[in-house]
Amino acid sequence: MARKGTIKNMGKVQREMGDARKARAAAKAAPDAKASSTERLRKAALAEINGRLAGGKQDHEVPSEKETANNANVEATAKGKKAKSEKPPKTAKAPKPAKETKPKRVSALDAAAQVLAASEVPMRAKEMIAAMEAKGLWRSPGGKTPEATLYAAIIREIAAKGTAARFKKHERGVFVAGKGA
């Protein structure tokens, strides 16, 4: 086939494309031997399927010998077992005693709000952590920088709640109790 795109070969390309179109149209109009054998096989398969459907039960509906023997065994064992209704009724269990509820652990943010509300001076996050641990309100679970975590949580609350926040920024890194405290 000639290369497409060049003006010199354009007539040749058009002729080849026309020939290909004619060949496809001829193949559609007169099916060859291969297409007719496929058609014959398809018709034979359809006839076989229709014959099975007209005959009653299909292959998958007729149980095999193995399935018949298994069904007989299942029925025989079912006759030998006791009926379910013969079992004595279950006795009601005694209710479990109520668990003692532990007091909910105060979060670092809540403890910091309490410390700031009680304090008259502005405090840094590190000072709040020390005061919370001294009063026994909150103790670090083992983190390396609890003051950074507290600082970030205070900043998040101020950003989310605005003037209704429990904290207010006094200076850079220094906080006082806000209106929400």
C-alpha positions as CSV (number, residue, x, y, z in Angstrom):
1,M,0.0,0.0,0.0
2,A,1.3,3.5,-0.8
3,R,2.2,5.9,1.9
4,K,-0.6,8.3,2.8
5,G,-0.1,12.0,3.0
6,T,2.0,12.8,-0.1
7,I,0.4,14.5,-3.0
8,K,2.3,12.3,-5.5
9,N,0.7,9.1,-4.1
10,M,-2.8,10.5,-3.6
11,G,-4.3,8.9,-6.7
12,K,-2.8,5.5,-5.9
13,V,-4.1,5.7,-2.3
14,Q,-7.6,6.5,-3.4
15,R,-7.6,3.6,-5.9
16,E,-6.4,1.2,-3.2
17,M,-9.1,2.4,-0.8
18,G,-11.8,2.0,-3.4
19,D,-10.6,-1.5,-4.2
20,A,-10.7,-2.4,-0.5
21,R,-14.3,-1.0,-0.3
22,K,-15.4,-3.1,-3.3
23,A,-13.8,-6.3,-1.8
24,R,-15.7,-5.8,1.5
25,A,-19.0,-5.2,-0.3
26,A,-18.5,-8.3,-2.4
27,A,-17.7,-10.4,0.8
28,K,-21.0,-9.2,2.3
29,A,-23.1,-9.9,-0.8
30,A,-21.8,-13.4,-1.4
31,P,-20.8,-15.3,1.8
32,D,-17.9,-17.7,1.2
33,A,-17.7,-21.4,2.3
34,K,-16.2,-20.6,5.7
35,A,-19.1,-18.2,6.6
36,S,-21.7,-20.7,5.5
37,S,-20.2,-23.5,7.6
38,T,-20.3,-21.2,10.6
39,E,-23.9,-20.5,9.9
40,R,-24.7,-24.2,9.6
41,L,-23.0,-24.9,12.9
42,R,-24.9,-22.1,14.6
43,K,-28.2,-23.4,13.3
44,A,-27.4,-27.0,14.4
45,A,-26.6,-25.8,17.9
46,L,-29.8,-23.8,18.1
47,A,-31.8,-26.8,17.0
48,E,-30.2,-29.0,19.6
49,I,-30.9,-26.5,22.4
50,N,-34.5,-26.2,21.2
51,G,-34.8,-30.0,21.3
52,R,-33.6,-30.2,24.8
53,L,-36.0,-27.5,26.0
54,A,-38.9,-29.2,24.3
55,G,-38.0,-32.6,25.8
56,G,-38.7,-31.6,29.4
57,K,-36.0,-31.6,32.0
58,Q,-32.6,-30.1,31.2
59,D,-29.2,-31.7,31.9
60,H,-28.7,-29.7,35.1
61,E,-32.2,-30.6,36.4
62,V,-31.7,-34.3,36.3
63,P,-29.8,-35.6,39.4
64,S,-26.8,-37.8,38.8
65,E,-26.4,-41.2,40.5
66,K,-24.0,-39.7,43.0
67,E,-26.5,-37.0,43.9
68,T,-29.3,-39.5,44.3
69,A,-27.3,-41.7,46.6
70,N,-26.3,-38.7,48.7
71,N,-29.9,-37.5,49.0
72,A,-30.9,-41.0,50.2
73,N,-28.1,-40.9,52.9
74,V,-29.2,-37.5,54.1
75,E,-32.8,-38.6,54.5
76,A,-31.8,-41.7,56.4
77,T,-29.7,-39.8,58.9
78,A,-32.4,-37.2,59.3
79,K,-35.0,-39.9,60.4
80,G,-32.6,-41.2,63.1
81,K,-32.1,-37.8,64.8
82,K,-34.3,-36.3,67.5
83,A,-36.7,-33.6,66.6
84,K,-35.6,-30.1,67.5
85,S,-38.8,-29.5,69.6
86,E,-37.8,-32.2,72.1
87,K,-34.9,-30.1,73.5
88,P,-35.6,-28.5,76.9
89,P,-36.0,-24.7,76.8
90,K,-33.0,-22.7,77.8
91,T,-33.0,-21.0,81.2
92,A,-32.7,-17.3,81.4
93,K,-29.2,-16.1,82.3
94,A,-28.8,-13.8,85.3
95,P,-28.0,-10.2,84.2
96,K,-24.4,-9.2,84.5
97,P,-23.5,-6.6,87.2
98,A,-23.0,-3.1,85.9
99,K,-19.4,-2.2,85.3
100,E,-17.9,0.6,87.3
101,T,-17.5,3.5,84.9
102,K,-14.1,5.1,85.1
103,P,-14.0,8.9,85.1
104,K,-13.3,10.2,81.6
105,R,-9.7,11.3,81.1
106,V,-9.4,15.0,80.7
107,S,-7.8,16.0,77.4
108,A,-4.7,18.3,77.3
109,L,-6.8,21.0,75.7
110,D,-9.5,20.9,78.4
111,A,-6.9,20.9,81.2
112,A,-5.1,23.8,79.5
113,A,-8.4,25.8,79.4
114,Q,-8.9,25.1,83.2
115,V,-5.3,26.2,84.0
116,L,-5.6,29.4,81.9
117,A,-9.0,30.2,83.4
118,A,-7.5,29.9,87.0
119,S,-4.4,31.9,86.1
120,E,-4.2,35.7,86.0
121,V,-1.1,35.9,83.8
122,P,-0.7,34.9,80.2
123,M,1.1,31.5,79.8
124,R,3.1,29.7,77.1
125,A,2.3,26.1,76.1
126,K,5.3,24.8,78.1
127,E,4.2,26.6,81.2
128,M,0.6,25.3,80.8
129,I,2.0,21.7,80.5
130,A,4.0,22.1,83.7
131,A,1.0,23.6,85.6
132,M,-1.4,20.8,84.4
133,E,1.0,18.1,85.6
134,A,1.6,19.9,88.9
135,K,-2.2,20.2,89.6
136,G,-2.7,16.6,88.5
137,L,-5.2,17.5,85.7
138,W,-3.2,15.9,82.9
139,R,0.0,14.0,82.5
140,S,1.8,13.4,79.2
141,P,1.4,9.8,77.9
142,G,5.1,9.7,77.0
143,G,5.3,12.0,74.0
144,K,8.5,13.9,73.4
145,T,6.9,17.4,72.7
146,P,3.6,17.7,74.4
147,E,3.9,21.5,74.4
148,A,4.0,21.5,70.6
149,T,0.9,19.3,70.4
150,L,-0.9,21.6,72.9
151,Y,0.2,24.7,71.0
152,A,-1.1,23.3,67.7
153,A,-4.4,22.3,69.3
154,I,-4.9,25.7,70.8
155,I,-4.2,27.4,67.4
156,R,-6.7,25.0,65.7
157,E,-9.4,25.9,68.2
158,I,-8.8,29.6,67.8
159,A,-9.0,29.2,64.0
160,A,-12.1,27.1,64.2
161,K,-14.2,28.9,66.8
162,G,-12.8,32.4,66.5
163,T,-14.0,34.7,69.3
164,A,-16.0,31.9,71.0
165,A,-12.7,29.9,71.6
166,R,-11.6,29.1,75.1
167,F,-8.2,30.6,74.3
168,K,-7.1,34.0,73.1
169,K,-3.7,34.9,71.7
170,H,-1.9,37.5,73.9
171,E,1.4,37.6,72.1
172,R,3.4,35.3,69.9
173,G,3.3,31.9,71.7
174,V,1.5,33.4,74.7
175,F,-2.2,32.7,75.5
176,V,-4.9,33.9,77.9
177,A,-8.3,32.6,78.7
178,G,-10.9,33.5,76.1
179,K,-14.6,34.1,76.2
180,G,-15.5,30.5,75.7
181,A,-13.6,29.4,78.9
